[in-house]
Amino acid sequence: MALRAVVFDVGDTLFSEERAWAAWASWLGVQERELSAALGATIERRADHRSAFELLRPGFDLRRELAARAAAGFPDDPTALYDLHADARPALERLRAAGLRVGVAANQPARVEPLVRDLLEDGELLGISEVWGIAKPDPRFFARIAAELDLAPAEVAYVGDRVDNDVMPAVAAGMVAVLIHRGPWGIVQAGWPEAMHARIRADSLERAAERLVALA
């Protein structure tokens, strides 16, 4: 079955989260490399990423810290802390030019929606977990992507940086899974055996787009 649509994750796929993690390091009073090391170790042992904070600050409570950050006026807005990857727009444009539909569906708060919508054209899919009320890797998230596009899962490719949240559930849903090797998850999880289930593996969106066009 020919590919007809490509749907993207947000964090460390279309947008870099580097400054968002740097902000957390600053807030915690640790070096960025210390938080990076803790995050890498957490990902490798397949634990929740919040465990990285607990390694650096035992007893860490995310809700309490988020409230304290907000009260202190610390930046926590994705529009201020996410940076669009240089290859994002060219990749989307290449896919559109090849006649493929594009969209975005990701685990993100509702406030990230305006930032992502700037990438999309009218009528293109934009799915945000907080808005949908379901999040990856829930199979219903991927079923909704196919339903919103009115396509068979095999006609849809899902592009993300995580094996656990992106590749495996996309494959289980019957979609073409694409793994992008960048960001903490993309680098660490690329070494997992399950990463081999990705139909396409690439270190940039432009390279991924080139291979996706060949499937159309």
N, C-alpha and C positions, 0 to 999 in steps of 0.2 A: 504494500500500500504506500503510495507516494506521500511525502511529507507536505503538509499544508499550513502548519502554524508553528511558531517557536515562542515559547513563554520563558521569561527570565526571572530569576531570583533578584534580590536587591543588594543586600550587604555582601561586600567583597566579590560581587559578580558584576553588577552595573556600577555600583558605588564603592569607593574605598571607605572602610571604617577606621582607618589608621588614626585619624584625629580624635575619633570618639574614644578609642582605647587609650590614647595619650591623655585625654581629659580625665579618664578614670585613674591613671597612674598619678597624675598631678593631685587629684583629690585625695588619694590614699597616701600620698607622700612617699611614693616609691619610684625607682627609676623605671623607665619604659621597658627596658630589657628585662627587669625583674618580673613585671607583669606578663610580658611576652613569654618568659620561661614558664611561669606558673600556668598560663593559658595553654601552652603547648603540652605540658605534662598532663593537664586535665583532659585535653582532647585525646591524647594518646591512650589514656586509661578509660576512655569512653564515659567520662563522668559529665554531669551538667557543668556548663561553663562558669556558673556562679561559684563552683568549688575553687576556681582560681583565686577569687577574692578571699576565700576562707584560708587558703594557704598563706596568704600575705597578712591577713588580719583575722585571727581566730575569733569566732563569734560574730562574724560579719552578717548583717541582716540587710538584704537588698532594699526592702521597703523603707526601712529607717534611713538608710544612706541616701536613697533617692529623695526622701522628704527633706533631709538635711541639706542636700545639694540645692534643691529648689529654694529652700529658705535662705540659703547663702547667695542666691543669684548665680549659681554656677551653671554654665551652658549645658543644656541637655536636649537641645533641639536638633533633630537630624538635618534640618535645612542648613544649620550652621556647622555641623560636625561631619557630614558626609560629603565626599568629593567625587564627582563623576569621573569614572575612568576614561582616559583619552580615547580608548577604542570602542566605547559604548555606542555613541551616535553613529560612527561609520559602520559598525556591525549591523545595527538596526536598519540603516539605510540600504545596506547591501541586500539584506533579507527581503525588504520591501520591494526593491528593484527586481528581485528574482520572482516576485509574485507570491511570496510567503506572507502570511499574516503574522504580526508580532504582538506580544502582550507582556504584562508583568503580573506575577502573583507571588506574594512573599509573606513571611512572618514579620510583620512590622506594625507599629502603632498607627492609629488613624492619622496622626498629624504628619506622617511622611507622605501622605497621598498627593498633596500639591507639588512636592518636589519630583515625584515620579511621573506625575501627569505631564510635566513639562517635556518629558521624553517622548510621549505618545501622541499619535494623531487621533482625531475624533473617531469614536467608535471602537478603538482598540481596547482590548481587555486590560483592566486594572483591578486586581484582587488583593486586598489587604486583610490579613488574618483577623485583626481586631474588628474590622467591619463585617467580615463574613461570619465571625463567631466560631471558626475552626482554624486549626493551624497545622502545618507540616510537623511530623510525617503522617498525620491522620489520612487514611485513604480517601475520606470524603473531600479533603482539600483538592486532591488531584481529580477526583470524579467531577467536582464542580468546575474545574478548569475546562475539561472536555465538554461539559454541559453548557457552559457559558459560550464556548466557541461553536457549539453545535457540530462537533466533529467526533469521529471515532478516536479513542486514545492513541491508536497506532499512527494517526495522522498528525500527532502533536509531539514536539520535542520540548523537554524541560531542561533548562540550563541553570546550573548552580555550582556552588563551591563546596558543597558538603555531600559526603557519601551517605550518611545516615538520614539526613533530612531531605535530600534532593534525589540522588541517584537511585537508591534502593526503593523508595516509595514510588518514584516515577516508573521504574521497571515493573514493579508489582502492578501498577495501574495499566500497563501495556503501552507506555509511552517510550519515545526515544530519549534516553538519558544522556546528558552532556555534562561532563565534569570539568570545571575550570580550575587549573592548578595555581591558585593564588590566595593570599590571605591565610590566616592561621589554620583554618579547617582544610582549605584546599591543598595546602602543603603537607600537613600531617596525615590527613586521611587518604591522600593519594597512594600512600604505602599500605593501606589496608587491603586485604584480599578482595573484599567486596567492590573495590574501585574498578575491578576488571569487568564489572557488569555494565559500566558506562559504554554506550555505543561509540561515543566520541570523547576523547580526552585532549585538552589543549591548554596552552599557557596564556592565551589571549582570546578575546571575543572575536577578533577579526579572523583568526585561524579557525575557530569554531564555526563562524558564519560560512567560511569557504567550504567546509565539509558538509554543512547543513544544506547549502544550496545544491550540492551534488545529489542529495536525497530527494529533492523536490520533483 
